[in-house]
Amino acid sequence: MRKVALIIIACLMALNVQAQEQKKHLKFIGIELNGTIADFQTKLLAKGLTVSPLSKQQPTGMRVFDGTFSGEDAQIVVWYNPRTKEVYRAKAIISRYGKNLAEQLQRNMERKLDAKYGTGYKQSEEMEDDHLQKFMQHSYMVENGTIDLFIVSTGYSSQSEFFLHVDYKDMINFKKNTQEEMDDL
């Protein structure tokens, strides 16, 4: 009887591990945040994005693209593990001049995210950036990762340039990358 119980427990643990491995990755622009940066870049280029000249100025583990995100001109930043080359995070950054226009863009993007992911796992809070500008920040804690929506400014004036960030972190690969960084310590 004891052997049967141990076999059942072992089978359940194996199924649990297999189920965790089969979880889907978070998608960014319709592409799973998974695989190598070379594969991810190929998929972004196929969608019409281009590698930004700013990419050469970034540290290893980051790549910058120019293109569109949800119908808006955007800069796309992709993070990957420098050793494994595995992608774990991607962010769209959209520029607006004037706080009102940036907040309007954020509300529109928030409505789109609410429609796609629902509001059940959404958390919102007020934040203040380095230039003392106050904004709302929204985080969507979805099954396979997190999506953060926030604005930062470039100055103290409400007519400064503002940047809306739509930041996607894949849970599986983000944890792998964090664990690898911790192993270095």
C-alpha positions as CSV (number, residue, x, y, z in Angstrom):
1,M,0.0,0.0,0.0
2,R,2.8,2.4,0.8
3,K,4.5,1.8,-2.6
4,V,1.2,2.5,-4.3
5,A,0.9,5.8,-2.4
6,L,4.4,6.8,-3.3
7,I,3.9,5.9,-6.9
8,I,0.7,8.1,-7.0
9,I,2.5,11.0,-5.3
10,A,5.4,10.7,-7.8
11,C,2.9,10.6,-10.8
12,L,1.1,13.7,-9.4
13,M,4.4,15.6,-9.0
14,A,5.5,14.6,-12.5
15,L,2.1,15.9,-13.9
16,N,2.4,19.1,-11.9
17,V,5.9,19.7,-13.3
18,Q,4.8,18.9,-16.8
19,A,1.8,21.2,-16.5
20,Q,4.0,24.1,-15.3
21,E,6.4,23.5,-18.3
22,Q,3.5,23.6,-20.7
23,K,2.2,27.0,-19.6
24,K,2.1,29.5,-22.3
25,H,4.3,32.5,-22.3
26,L,3.1,36.1,-22.3
27,K,2.7,37.6,-25.8
28,F,4.0,41.0,-26.9
29,I,2.8,42.2,-30.3
30,G,1.4,38.7,-30.8
31,I,4.8,37.1,-30.3
32,E,5.5,34.9,-27.3
33,L,8.2,36.3,-25.0
34,N,10.2,33.1,-25.4
35,G,13.1,31.8,-27.4
36,T,16.3,33.6,-28.3
37,I,16.7,37.2,-29.1
38,A,17.7,36.3,-32.7
39,D,14.4,34.4,-33.2
40,F,12.4,37.2,-31.5
41,Q,14.1,39.8,-33.6
42,T,13.3,37.9,-36.8
43,K,9.6,37.9,-35.8
44,L,9.6,41.6,-35.0
45,L,11.2,42.4,-38.3
46,A,8.6,40.3,-40.1
47,K,6.0,42.6,-38.4
48,G,7.6,45.6,-39.9
49,L,9.8,46.8,-37.0
50,T,13.3,47.9,-37.6
51,V,16.4,47.7,-35.4
52,S,17.0,51.2,-34.0
53,P,20.4,52.9,-34.2
54,L,20.0,53.3,-30.4
55,S,20.4,49.6,-30.1
56,K,24.2,49.8,-30.5
57,Q,24.3,52.2,-27.5
58,Q,22.6,49.7,-25.1
59,P,24.3,47.2,-22.8
60,T,24.4,43.6,-23.7
61,G,21.0,42.1,-22.9
62,M,18.9,44.9,-24.4
63,R,17.9,45.6,-28.0
64,V,15.9,48.6,-29.3
65,F,13.5,48.6,-32.3
66,D,11.4,51.3,-34.0
67,G,7.9,50.6,-35.2
68,T,4.3,50.6,-34.1
69,F,2.5,49.2,-31.0
70,S,-1.3,49.1,-30.9
71,G,-1.4,51.6,-33.8
72,E,1.0,54.1,-32.3
73,D,4.6,54.9,-33.3
74,A,6.7,53.5,-30.6
75,Q,10.2,52.5,-29.6
76,I,10.3,48.8,-28.6
77,V,12.9,47.7,-26.0
78,V,13.5,43.9,-25.6
79,W,15.5,42.4,-22.7
80,Y,17.2,39.0,-23.0
81,N,19.7,37.0,-20.9
82,P,23.2,37.8,-22.1
83,R,24.4,34.2,-21.6
84,T,21.4,32.1,-22.8
85,K,20.1,34.8,-25.2
86,E,16.5,34.0,-24.0
87,V,14.0,36.8,-24.2
88,Y,12.1,37.6,-21.0
89,R,10.8,41.2,-21.2
90,A,9.6,43.7,-23.8
91,K,8.4,47.3,-23.5
92,A,6.7,49.7,-25.9
93,I,7.5,53.4,-25.2
94,I,5.2,56.0,-26.9
95,S,6.1,59.7,-26.8
96,R,3.6,62.6,-26.4
97,Y,4.2,66.3,-25.8
98,G,1.9,67.6,-23.1
99,K,0.7,65.8,-20.0
100,N,-3.0,65.9,-21.1
101,L,-2.2,64.1,-24.4
102,A,0.0,61.5,-22.5
103,E,-2.8,60.8,-20.0
104,Q,-5.4,60.5,-22.8
105,L,-3.1,58.0,-24.5
106,Q,-2.7,56.1,-21.3
107,R,-6.5,55.9,-20.7
108,N,-7.0,54.6,-24.3
109,M,-4.3,51.9,-23.8
110,E,-5.8,51.1,-20.4
111,R,-9.2,50.5,-22.0
112,K,-7.6,48.2,-24.5
113,L,-5.8,46.2,-21.8
114,D,-9.0,46.0,-19.7
115,A,-10.9,44.6,-22.7
116,K,-8.2,42.0,-23.4
117,Y,-7.2,40.9,-19.9
118,G,-10.1,42.1,-17.7
119,T,-9.9,44.2,-14.6
120,G,-10.0,41.3,-12.1
121,Y,-6.2,41.2,-11.7
122,K,-5.6,44.9,-12.3
123,Q,-4.0,47.0,-9.6
124,S,-3.8,50.8,-9.9
125,E,-2.0,53.4,-7.8
126,E,-0.8,57.0,-8.0
127,M,2.9,57.5,-8.6
128,E,5.2,60.5,-8.8
129,D,8.1,60.6,-11.2
130,D,11.5,62.3,-10.8
131,H,10.1,65.6,-12.1
132,L,7.3,65.6,-9.4
133,Q,4.6,64.8,-12.1
134,K,1.8,62.7,-10.7
135,F,0.3,59.9,-12.7
136,M,-1.7,56.7,-12.3
137,Q,0.2,53.4,-12.8
138,H,-1.7,50.2,-13.7
139,S,-0.4,46.7,-13.3
140,Y,-2.1,43.7,-14.8
141,M,-1.1,40.4,-13.0
142,V,-2.1,37.9,-15.7
143,E,-1.6,34.2,-15.5
144,N,1.6,34.1,-17.5
145,G,3.2,37.4,-16.5
146,T,2.7,41.1,-15.7
147,I,1.9,44.1,-17.8
148,D,2.7,47.6,-16.4
149,L,1.3,50.8,-17.8
150,F,2.8,54.0,-16.6
151,I,4.0,57.5,-17.7
152,V,7.2,59.3,-17.0
153,S,8.1,62.9,-17.9
154,T,11.2,64.8,-19.1
155,G,10.5,68.0,-17.2
156,Y,8.6,69.9,-14.6
157,S,6.2,71.6,-17.1
158,S,3.0,70.0,-18.2
159,Q,4.1,70.8,-21.7
160,S,7.2,68.7,-21.5
161,E,7.7,65.4,-23.4
162,F,6.0,62.5,-21.7
163,F,6.6,58.8,-22.3
164,L,3.9,56.1,-21.9
165,H,5.5,52.7,-21.1
166,V,3.7,49.4,-21.7
167,D,6.0,46.9,-20.1
168,Y,5.5,43.1,-20.5
169,K,7.4,40.6,-18.3
170,D,7.0,36.9,-19.0
171,M,6.7,35.1,-15.7
172,I,8.5,31.9,-16.7
173,N,11.5,33.5,-18.4
174,F,11.7,36.4,-16.0
175,K,12.1,34.0,-13.1
176,K,14.7,32.0,-15.0
177,N,16.7,35.2,-15.7
178,T,16.4,36.4,-12.1
179,Q,17.5,33.0,-10.8
180,E,20.6,33.0,-13.1
181,E,21.5,36.5,-11.9
182,M,21.1,35.3,-8.3
183,D,23.4,32.4,-9.0
184,D,26.1,34.9,-9.8
185,L,26.0,36.2,-6.2
